[in-house]
């Protein structure tokens, strides 16, 4: 199963162009969302999955609900004129959906549910979504509540500040207010680094607060910050070395442990056949980031 590359229909501009060009904040959703991707669904799931497994149930039903971000350019982004979200997280989710013989681009079969930091665990626990691919850092605390496997991406936390700021790293923000998403590991890391964590519902709201001077900085994964900075006409910049390691993975229900081996199998196949690299290059790689080596997956023990 190979990921096919396809630019967003309404725009010939990708994230790299947004970073270099001057576009008003939020003025062109397609320009900052990164490339769109499409994946051909497998066409024969008869006997593919063990009877009674969640994968077999989903394949038989031909429908699935997946939690993704709508506000993180390059990772999970859905503009006002978009039918589907796009980004690296979304592309990885599409690989999993396609393996179930479900067309990832068919919105009558796939519901992409907007998922923020605070509701990822509740959505999985309640069964509102079957999978979460939403910048979902793997942690021991979260694994007490839901299943998590991967990682399919390893990144680190940096800082976003106004272009004219003298801040060079999180060290320069000791005792200062730094915004991050409520319920995120990023917010915890900000506090541990000595800053005063200010929670917001979304990272986009944090970026707005930095831009209007409400707070001097925000912090989360550098990949997210690059996408947010691209929305602001050169008014914001990403600074500092990474001060954390975030292992981004897929969430699933603890009541469905069989999903772990299946997820890992699809991820491993994507590492080997180049689909993972294709997804990265067409989304996060569009900002000029070099395609990394695929990470080592956790075991499902």
SELORO-165016 format. One record per residue (C-alpha): residue number from 1; residue in one letter; chain; x, y, z. Coordinates in steps of 0.02 Angstrom, whole numbers, plus 50000, padded with zeros to 5 digits. Layout:
% residues N
num->NUM; residu->a; chaine->A; c1->X; c2->Y; c3->Z
...
END
This chain:
% residues 301
num->1; residu->x; chaine->A; c1->50000; c2->50000; c3->50000
num->2; residu->x; chaine->A; c1->50085; c2->50159; c3->49940
num->3; residu->x; chaine->A; c1->50035; c2->50336; c3->49981
num->4; residu->x; chaine->A; c1->50002; c2->50441; c3->49827
num->5; residu->x; chaine->A; c1->50048; c2->50623; c3->49825
num->6; residu->x; chaine->A; c1->49921; c2->50757; c3->49779
num->7; residu->x; chaine->A; c1->49926; c2->50943; c3->49812
num->8; residu->x; chaine->A; c1->49779; c2->51028; c3->49896
num->9; residu->x; chaine->A; c1->49655; c2->51066; c3->49759
num->10; residu->x; chaine->A; c1->49633; c2->51250; c3->49798
num->11; residu->x; chaine->A; c1->49816; c2->51293; c3->49813
num->12; residu->x; chaine->A; c1->49980; c2->51264; c3->49725
num->13; residu->x; chaine->A; c1->50073; c2->51330; c3->49876
num->14; residu->x; chaine->A; c1->50139; c2->51221; c3->50015
num->15; residu->x; chaine->A; c1->50209; c2->51259; c3->50186
num->16; residu->x; chaine->A; c1->50381; c2->51301; c3->50122
num->17; residu->x; chaine->A; c1->50310; c2->51441; c3->50017
num->18; residu->x; chaine->A; c1->50212; c2->51504; c3->50166
num->19; residu->x; chaine->A; c1->50370; c2->51515; c3->50268
num->20; residu->x; chaine->A; c1->50459; c2->51615; c3->50134
num->21; residu->x; chaine->A; c1->50315; c2->51722; c3->50073
num->22; residu->x; chaine->A; c1->50211; c2->51855; c3->50158
num->23; residu->x; chaine->A; c1->50031; c2->51802; c3->50187
num->24; residu->x; chaine->A; c1->49914; c2->51874; c3->50317
num->25; residu->x; chaine->A; c1->49883; c2->51766; c3->50470
num->26; residu->x; chaine->A; c1->49752; c2->51638; c3->50427
num->27; residu->x; chaine->A; c1->49717; c2->51721; c3->50259
num->28; residu->x; chaine->A; c1->49746; c2->51563; c3->50155
num->29; residu->x; chaine->A; c1->49704; c2->51401; c3->50241
num->30; residu->x; chaine->A; c1->49769; c2->51296; c3->50097
num->31; residu->x; chaine->A; c1->49937; c2->51384; c3->50097
num->32; residu->x; chaine->A; c1->49977; c2->51335; c3->50275
num->33; residu->x; chaine->A; c1->49897; c2->51164; c3->50284
num->34; residu->x; chaine->A; c1->50032; c2->51076; c3->50187
num->35; residu->x; chaine->A; c1->50002; c2->50953; c3->50047
num->36; residu->x; chaine->A; c1->49851; c2->50842; c3->50033
num->37; residu->x; chaine->A; c1->49882; c2->50657; c3->50018
num->38; residu->x; chaine->A; c1->49780; c2->50511; c3->49957
num->39; residu->x; chaine->A; c1->49799; c2->50326; c3->49992
num->40; residu->x; chaine->A; c1->49720; c2->50184; c3->49894
num->41; residu->x; chaine->A; c1->49622; c2->50067; c3->50006
num->42; residu->x; chaine->A; c1->49660; c2->49882; c3->50006
num->43; residu->x; chaine->A; c1->49527; c2->49791; c3->49907
num->44; residu->x; chaine->A; c1->49515; c2->49623; c3->49994
num->45; residu->x; chaine->A; c1->49492; c2->49606; c3->50181
num->46; residu->x; chaine->A; c1->49405; c2->49437; c3->50177
num->47; residu->x; chaine->A; c1->49491; c2->49333; c3->50311
num->48; residu->x; chaine->A; c1->49626; c2->49464; c3->50334
num->49; residu->x; chaine->A; c1->49588; c2->49496; c3->50517
num->50; residu->x; chaine->A; c1->49547; c2->49376; c3->50658
num->51; residu->x; chaine->A; c1->49361; c2->49355; c3->50682
num->52; residu->x; chaine->A; c1->49297; c2->49460; c3->50827
num->53; residu->x; chaine->A; c1->49444; c2->49580; c3->50823
num->54; residu->x; chaine->A; c1->49410; c2->49765; c3->50814
num->55; residu->x; chaine->A; c1->49497; c2->49773; c3->50646
num->56; residu->x; chaine->A; c1->49379; c2->49640; c3->50576
num->57; residu->x; chaine->A; c1->49229; c2->49734; c3->50645
num->58; residu->x; chaine->A; c1->49285; c2->49897; c3->50565
num->59; residu->x; chaine->A; c1->49326; c2->49815; c3->50399
num->60; residu->x; chaine->A; c1->49158; c2->49726; c3->50395
num->61; residu->x; chaine->A; c1->49064; c2->49886; c3->50439
num->62; residu->x; chaine->A; c1->49163; c2->49987; c3->50313
num->63; residu->x; chaine->A; c1->49161; c2->50137; c3->50429
num->64; residu->x; chaine->A; c1->49280; c2->50214; c3->50555
num->65; residu->x; chaine->A; c1->49296; c2->50369; c3->50665
num->66; residu->x; chaine->A; c1->49469; c2->50445; c3->50685
num->67; residu->x; chaine->A; c1->49523; c2->50588; c3->50799
num->68; residu->x; chaine->A; c1->49642; c2->50714; c3->50720
num->69; residu->x; chaine->A; c1->49691; c2->50896; c3->50745
num->70; residu->x; chaine->A; c1->49615; c2->51033; c3->50637
num->71; residu->x; chaine->A; c1->49729; c2->51175; c3->50696
num->72; residu->x; chaine->A; c1->49908; c2->51115; c3->50668
num->73; residu->x; chaine->A; c1->49976; c2->51156; c3->50495
num->74; residu->x; chaine->A; c1->50086; c2->51017; c3->50428
num->75; residu->x; chaine->A; c1->50019; c2->50891; c3->50554
num->76; residu->x; chaine->A; c1->49830; c2->50902; c3->50561
num->77; residu->x; chaine->A; c1->49745; c2->51051; c3->50480
num->78; residu->x; chaine->A; c1->49571; c2->51081; c3->50408
num->79; residu->x; chaine->A; c1->49537; c2->51251; c3->50331
num->80; residu->x; chaine->A; c1->49367; c2->51331; c3->50314
num->81; residu->x; chaine->A; c1->49351; c2->51275; c3->50133
num->82; residu->x; chaine->A; c1->49424; c2->51100; c3->50156
num->83; residu->x; chaine->A; c1->49324; c2->50940; c3->50144
num->84; residu->x; chaine->A; c1->49461; c2->50839; c3->50229
num->85; residu->x; chaine->A; c1->49598; c2->50877; c3->50354
num->86; residu->x; chaine->A; c1->49778; c2->50854; c3->50298
num->87; residu->x; chaine->A; c1->49953; c2->50843; c3->50369
num->88; residu->x; chaine->A; c1->50075; c2->50710; c3->50427
num->89; residu->x; chaine->A; c1->49965; c2->50642; c3->50567
num->90; residu->x; chaine->A; c1->49819; c2->50631; c3->50446
num->91; residu->x; chaine->A; c1->49925; c2->50542; c3->50315
num->92; residu->x; chaine->A; c1->49976; c2->50411; c3->50443
num->93; residu->x; chaine->A; c1->49795; c2->50388; c3->50493
num->94; residu->x; chaine->A; c1->49749; c2->50363; c3->50311
num->95; residu->x; chaine->A; c1->49874; c2->50220; c3->50296
num->96; residu->x; chaine->A; c1->49787; c2->50132; c3->50441
num->97; residu->x; chaine->A; c1->49613; c2->50165; c3->50371
num->98; residu->x; chaine->A; c1->49662; c2->50101; c3->50199
num->99; residu->x; chaine->A; c1->49729; c2->49940; c3->50274
num->100; residu->x; chaine->A; c1->49550; c2->49907; c3->50334
num->101; residu->x; chaine->A; c1->49489; c2->49915; c3->50152
num->102; residu->x; chaine->A; c1->49406; c2->50082; c3->50186
num->103; residu->x; chaine->A; c1->49436; c2->50230; c3->50071
num->104; residu->x; chaine->A; c1->49515; c2->50364; c3->50182
num->105; residu->x; chaine->A; c1->49447; c2->50505; c3->50072
num->106; residu->x; chaine->A; c1->49267; c2->50445; c3->50076
num->107; residu->x; chaine->A; c1->49181; c2->50554; c3->50206
num->108; residu->x; chaine->A; c1->49028; c2->50442; c3->50202
num->109; residu->x; chaine->A; c1->49137; c2->50303; c3->50273
num->110; residu->x; chaine->A; c1->49266; c2->50399; c3->50376
num->111; residu->x; chaine->A; c1->49228; c2->50529; c3->50508
num->112; residu->x; chaine->A; c1->49378; c2->50638; c3->50549
num->113; residu->x; chaine->A; c1->49335; c2->50704; c3->50722
num->114; residu->x; chaine->A; c1->49421; c2->50862; c3->50780
num->115; residu->x; chaine->A; c1->49520; c2->50810; c3->50933
num->116; residu->x; chaine->A; c1->49612; c2->50927; c3->51051
num->117; residu->x; chaine->A; c1->49732; c2->50889; c3->51193
num->118; residu->x; chaine->A; c1->49597; c2->50883; c3->51327
num->119; residu->x; chaine->A; c1->49479; c2->50759; c3->51242
num->120; residu->x; chaine->A; c1->49591; c2->50627; c3->51165
num->121; residu->x; chaine->A; c1->49577; c2->50504; c3->51309
num->122; residu->x; chaine->A; c1->49390; c2->50533; c3->51338
num->123; residu->x; chaine->A; c1->49352; c2->50508; c3->51153
num->124; residu->x; chaine->A; c1->49444; c2->50342; c3->51152
num->125; residu->x; chaine->A; c1->49372; c2->50284; c3->51317
num->126; residu->x; chaine->A; c1->49193; c2->50324; c3->51265
num->127; residu->x; chaine->A; c1->49212; c2->50246; c3->51092
num->128; residu->x; chaine->A; c1->49178; c2->50410; c3->51004
num->129; residu->x; chaine->A; c1->49333; c2->50378; c3->50900
num->130; residu->x; chaine->A; c1->49421; c2->50215; c3->50856
num->131; residu->x; chaine->A; c1->49594; c2->50291; c3->50833
num->132; residu->x; chaine->A; c1->49682; c2->50453; c3->50878
num->133; residu->x; chaine->A; c1->49820; c2->50525; c3->50769
num->134; residu->x; chaine->A; c1->49833; c2->50700; c3->50840
num->135; residu->x; chaine->A; c1->50010; c2->50748; c3->50891
num->136; residu->x; chaine->A; c1->49985; c2->50620; c3->51028
num->137; residu->x; chaine->A; c1->50141; c2->50605; c3->51137
num->138; residu->x; chaine->A; c1->50165; c2->50433; c3->51211
num->139; residu->x; chaine->A; c1->50177; c2->50439; c3->51402
num->140; residu->x; chaine->A; c1->50163; c2->50313; c3->51543
num->141; residu->x; chaine->A; c1->50020; c2->50412; c3->51621
num->142; residu->x; chaine->A; c1->49918; c2->50406; c3->51460
num->143; residu->x; chaine->A; c1->49950; c2->50221; c3->51441
num->144; residu->x; chaine->A; c1->49859; c2->50196; c3->51605
num->145; residu->x; chaine->A; c1->49703; c2->50266; c3->51522
num->146; residu->x; chaine->A; c1->49713; c2->50216; c3->51338
num->147; residu->x; chaine->A; c1->49817; c2->50112; c3->51221
num->148; residu->x; chaine->A; c1->49961; c2->50199; c3->51134
num->149; residu->x; chaine->A; c1->50087; c2->50131; c3->51012
num->150; residu->x; chaine->A; c1->50221; c2->50196; c3->50895
num->151; residu->x; chaine->A; c1->50307; c2->50312; c3->50891
num->152; residu->x; chaine->A; c1->50291; c2->50357; c3->50708
num->153; residu->x; chaine->A; c1->50377; c2->50524; c3->50737
num->154; residu->x; chaine->A; c1->50499; c2->50593; c3->50865
num->155; residu->x; chaine->A; c1->50511; c2->50780; c3->50891
num->156; residu->x; chaine->A; c1->50556; c2->50907; c3->51025
num->157; residu->x; chaine->A; c1->50485; c2->51061; c3->51107
num->158; residu->x; chaine->A; c1->50538; c2->51238; c3->51061
num->159; residu->x; chaine->A; c1->50473; c2->51415; c3->51085
num->160; residu->x; chaine->A; c1->50374; c2->51535; c3->50974
num->161; residu->x; chaine->A; c1->50397; c2->51722; c3->51004
num->162; residu->x; chaine->A; c1->50370; c2->51888; c3->50913
num->163; residu->x; chaine->A; c1->50498; c2->51924; c3->50778
num->164; residu->x; chaine->A; c1->50571; c2->52069; c3->50878
num->165; residu->x; chaine->A; c1->50586; c2->51969; c3->51040
num->166; residu->x; chaine->A; c1->50756; c2->51949; c3->51124
num->167; residu->x; chaine->A; c1->50706; c2->51777; c3->51189
num->168; residu->x; chaine->A; c1->50824; c2->51643; c3->51124
num->169; residu->x; chaine->A; c1->50767; c2->51490; c3->51223
num->170; residu->x; chaine->A; c1->50653; c2->51429; c3->51361
num->171; residu->x; chaine->A; c1->50791; c2->51479; c3->51482
num->172; residu->x; chaine->A; c1->50752; c2->51662; c3->51446
num->173; residu->x; chaine->A; c1->50572; c2->51639; c3->51502
num->174; residu->x; chaine->A; c1->50599; c2->51589; c3->51684
num->175; residu->x; chaine->A; c1->50450; c2->51654; c3->51783
num->176; residu->x; chaine->A; c1->50368; c2->51721; c3->51624
num->177; residu->x; chaine->A; c1->50200; c2->51667; c3->51554
num->178; residu->x; chaine->A; c1->50211; c2->51540; c3->51413
num->179; residu->x; chaine->A; c1->50054; c2->51476; c3->51328
num->180; residu->x; chaine->A; c1->50022; c2->51296; c3->51278
num->181; residu->x; chaine->A; c1->49872; c2->51184; c3->51251
num->182; residu->x; chaine->A; c1->49774; c2->51129; c3->51403
num->183; residu->x; chaine->A; c1->49801; c2->50945; c3->51442
num->184; residu->x; chaine->A; c1->49960; c2->50933; c3->51338
num->185; residu->x; chaine->A; c1->50131; c2->50869; c3->51389
num->186; residu->x; chaine->A; c1->50196; c2->51033; c3->51317
num->187; residu->x; chaine->A; c1->50109; c2->51130; c3->51456
num->188; residu->x; chaine->A; c1->50186; c2->51015; c3->51586
num->189; residu->x; chaine->A; c1->50359; c2->51037; c3->51510
num->190; residu->x; chaine->A; c1->50343; c2->51227; c3->51511
num->191; residu->x; chaine->A; c1->50309; c2->51225; c3->51698
num->192; residu->x; chaine->A; c1->50450; c2->51102; c3->51731
num->193; residu->x; chaine->A; c1->50568; c2->51218; c3->51635
num->194; residu->x; chaine->A; c1->50532; c2->51360; c3->51756
num->195; residu->x; chaine->A; c1->50406; c2->51462; c3->51657
num->196; residu->x; chaine->A; c1->50226; c2->51497; c3->51707
num->197; residu->x; chaine->A; c1->50116; c2->51386; c3->51599
num->198; residu->x; chaine->A; c1->49960; c2->51471; c3->51529
num->199; residu->x; chaine->A; c1->49832; c2->51346; c3->51461
num->200; residu->x; chaine->A; c1->49728; c2->51377; c3->51305
num->201; residu->x; chaine->A; c1->49602; c2->51267; c3->51214
num->202; residu->x; chaine->A; c1->49710; c2->51255; c3->51057
num->203; residu->x; chaine->A; c1->49885; c2->51297; c3->50997
num->204; residu->x; chaine->A; c1->49810; c2->51419; c3->50872
num->205; residu->x; chaine->A; c1->49739; c2->51520; c3->51016
num->206; residu->x; chaine->A; c1->49912; c2->51522; c3->51095
num->207; residu->x; chaine->A; c1->49987; c2->51589; c3->50934
num->208; residu->x; chaine->A; c1->49855; c2->51726; c3->50930
num->209; residu->x; chaine->A; c1->49901; c2->51776; c3->51108
num->210; residu->x; chaine->A; c1->50085; c2->51786; c3->51062
num->211; residu->x; chaine->A; c1->50045; c2->51890; c3->50909
num->212; residu->x; chaine->A; c1->49937; c2->52014; c3->51004
num->213; residu->x; chaine->A; c1->50056; c2->52027; c3->51153
num->214; residu->x; chaine->A; c1->49945; c2->51943; c3->51281
num->215; residu->x; chaine->A; c1->50088; c2->51823; c3->51322
num->216; residu->x; chaine->A; c1->50271; c2->51839; c3->51274
num->217; residu->x; chaine->A; c1->50287; c2->51661; c3->51207
num->218; residu->x; chaine->A; c1->50208; c2->51493; c3->51174
num->219; residu->x; chaine->A; c1->50287; c2->51322; c3->51169
num->220; residu->x; chaine->A; c1->50254; c2->51151; c3->51094
num->221; residu->x; chaine->A; c1->50336; c2->51035; c3->50967
num->222; residu->x; chaine->A; c1->50446; c2->51129; c3->50845
num->223; residu->x; chaine->A; c1->50356; c2->51052; c3->50697
num->224; residu->x; chaine->A; c1->50191; c2->51128; c3->50756
num->225; residu->x; chaine->A; c1->50272; c2->51297; c3->50789
num->226; residu->x; chaine->A; c1->50343; c2->51307; c3->50612
num->227; residu->x; chaine->A; c1->50170; c2->51283; c3->50541
num->228; residu->x; chaine->A; c1->50094; c2->51414; c3->50657
num->229; residu->x; chaine->A; c1->50232; c2->51539; c3->50618
num->230; residu->x; chaine->A; c1->50193; c2->51520; c3->50433
num->231; residu->x; chaine->A; c1->50023; c2->51598; c3->50463
num->232; residu->x; chaine->A; c1->50090; c2->51762; c3->50528
num->233; residu->x; chaine->A; c1->50174; c2->51867; c3->50393
num->234; residu->x; chaine->A; c1->50346; c2->51855; c3->50473
num->235; residu->x; chaine->A; c1->50280; c2->51921; c3->50639
num->236; residu->x; chaine->A; c1->50325; c2->51764; c3->50738
num->237; residu->x; chaine->A; c1->50482; c2->51657; c3->50745
num->238; residu->x; chaine->A; c1->50534; c2->51489; c3->50817
num->239; residu->x; chaine->A; c1->50684; c2->51498; c3->50934
num->240; residu->x; chaine->A; c1->50792; c2->51393; c3->51046
num->241; residu->x; chaine->A; c1->50856; c2->51215; c3->51054
num->242; residu->x; chaine->A; c1->50734; c2->51073; c3->51087
num->243; residu->x; chaine->A; c1->50710; c2->51050; c3->51274
num->244; residu->x; chaine->A; c1->50607; c2->50890; c3->51272
num->245; residu->x; chaine->A; c1->50585; c2->50732; c3->51172
num->246; residu->x; chaine->A; c1->50408; c2->50697; c3->51113
num->247; residu->x; chaine->A; c1->50370; c2->50523; c3->51045
num->248; residu->x; chaine->A; c1->50214; c2->50541; c3->50938
num->249; residu->x; chaine->A; c1->50104; c2->50387; c3->50923
num->250; residu->x; chaine->A; c1->49931; c2->50318; c3->50886
num->251; residu->x; chaine->A; c1->49797; c2->50304; c3->51020
num->252; residu->x; chaine->A; c1->49668; c2->50164; c3->51032
num->253; residu->x; chaine->A; c1->49554; c2->50092; c3->51166
num->254; residu->x; chaine->A; c1->49629; c2->49987; c3->51306
num->255; residu->x; chaine->A; c1->49480; c2->49872; c3->51280
num->256; residu->x; chaine->A; c1->49548; c2->49829; c3->51108
num->257; residu->x; chaine->A; c1->49729; c2->49776; c3->51139
num->258; residu->x; chaine->A; c1->49736; c2->49679; c3->50976
num->259; residu->x; chaine->A; c1->49745; c2->49845; c3->50885
num->260; residu->x; chaine->A; c1->49923; c2->49873; c3->50944
num->261; residu->x; chaine->A; c1->50004; c2->49737; c3->50839
num->262; residu->x; chaine->A; c1->49899; c2->49787; c3->50688
num->263; residu->x; chaine->A; c1->49949; c2->49970; c3->50703
num->264; residu->x; chaine->A; c1->50132; c2->49925; c3->50722
num->265; residu->x; chaine->A; c1->50121; c2->49812; c3->50571
num->266; residu->x; chaine->A; c1->50050; c2->49948; c3->50460
num->267; residu->x; chaine->A; c1->50179; c2->50073; c3->50523
num->268; residu->x; chaine->A; c1->50322; c2->49952; c3->50495
num->269; residu->x; chaine->A; c1->50262; c2->49919; c3->50318
num->270; residu->x; chaine->A; c1->50255; c2->50107; c3->50285
num->271; residu->x; chaine->A; c1->50434; c2->50125; c3->50347
num->272; residu->x; chaine->A; c1->50491; c2->49989; c3->50229
num->273; residu->x; chaine->A; c1->50394; c2->50032; c3->50071
num->274; residu->x; chaine->A; c1->50424; c2->50220; c3->50078
num->275; residu->x; chaine->A; c1->50247; c2->50275; c3->50118
num->276; residu->x; chaine->A; c1->50303; c2->50351; c3->50283
num->277; residu->x; chaine->A; c1->50440; c2->50452; c3->50197
num->278; residu->x; chaine->A; c1->50318; c2->50508; c3->50062
num->279; residu->x; chaine->A; c1->50197; c2->50568; c3->50195
num->280; residu->x; chaine->A; c1->50332; c2->50666; c3->50286
num->281; residu->x; chaine->A; c1->50402; c2->50747; c3->50128
num->282; residu->x; chaine->A; c1->50231; c2->50807; c3->50070
num->283; residu->x; chaine->A; c1->50182; c2->50880; c3->50239
num->284; residu->x; chaine->A; c1->50315; c2->50926; c3->50367
num->285; residu->x; chaine->A; c1->50452; c2->50910; c3->50238
num->286; residu->x; chaine->A; c1->50371; c2->51048; c3->50135
num->287; residu->x; chaine->A; c1->50441; c2->51172; c3->50262
num->288; residu->x; chaine->A; c1->50617; c2->51121; c3->50214
num->289; residu->x; chaine->A; c1->50641; c2->50995; c3->50355
num->290; residu->x; chaine->A; c1->50751; c2->50848; c3->50308
num->291; residu->x; chaine->A; c1->50663; c2->50681; c3->50308
num->292; residu->x; chaine->A; c1->50723; c2->50585; c3->50461
num->293; residu->x; chaine->A; c1->50749; c2->50399; c3->50480
num->294; residu->x; chaine->A; c1->50591; c2->50309; c3->50541
num->295; residu->x; chaine->A; c1->50592; c2->50282; c3->50729
num->296; residu->x; chaine->A; c1->50597; c2->50115; c3->50818
num->297; residu->x; chaine->A; c1->50423; c2->50055; c3->50868
num->298; residu->x; chaine->A; c1->50380; c2->50006; c3->51045
num->299; residu->x; chaine->A; c1->50333; c2->49826; c3->51074
num->300; residu->x; chaine->A; c1->50153; c2->49780; c3->51115
num->301; residu->x; chaine->A; c1->50193; c2->49681; c3->51272
END
